[in-house]
Amino acid sequence: MTRGGHNRKPPELHILHGTGRPSRQKQAHPQPTPGRPTCPQWLLPEAKREWRRVAPELLRLGLLTIVDRAALAAYCQAWARWRLCEAVISAEGATVPGHRGVMRKHPLLPACHAYLQLMRAFAAELGLSPSSRGRLSVPPPAEPDALGRWLKGDHDGS
């Protein structure tokens, strides 16, 4: 699930370095309506805590829309299951006695690795890592109108 080649430089850096060309600019893509999707009730408790931790920031950055519910739920559930596997492995050790007392790797290690890979894949899709955020482009926030500025308290009292 990894992308080949080097990580792309954000268009803003190309402009700053003087290497920005119109042919390199990204084409406009469909933009779903920004908004916070509802947290699925079936998520594990630890997954719900992760949802509450990351969803507000993704929303603030403009990286979360209503249609991202499944991807965010999958990331959070993989996070919770990875944490659970890590807790068991930490308590029992990375090696356990196997057949005839021969030490072998803990049977949860492959599952732990699989959940970590799922987390990394969904984190990249959601912009939860520095390199993935560099590949994403979001429109600049709109300037608030006069009413928006007034509601925020940015007025001279008149």
Steps between C-alpha positions, in 0.01 A plus 500: 500500500799731475554738216806456283762768452578804709250707689369786291585853594195714580413754227565783748864392531539492123378859488735605783795332330417654165433166335123535480361448150140496384549146368584384854194649662238252606171487320188587690343197666145457628473630854237345729340733750724541804347380821543268793371149437329326789706256702373141451360353821654158429859625531707370789532747793864572418402560135238752612764682706726516193207628292439779752873582495554525123162597353496861631849569365427342161186711483693814594753432224224448247601137447182337629167470323181308562604232248822422692316316778600148390868586453521676837311215671737243347803702613364536854402132528843391374656736758294344781579143397871584458504649850330187636755272333787715627363489856479119495848466350641745756345300782596154371824578317595481133588132536292226658565133574392285209496130428723311746599822671683648200465878500325647196371840402173609654204389284355855506807654332370441143161648591672796665702559183187471282312759710801730484505473120126575485550801724782630282296459182193678636712764673659580164159526335368729773808723515607388847873490424735782398583349160136429417400856589764617253322308223161648585373834385213677666340826394594801712240593761247750375521851635214560743239748392404803710249300704755224563760753617243667725395165653863421575531833682722658235323836485544850635171505692303692242 
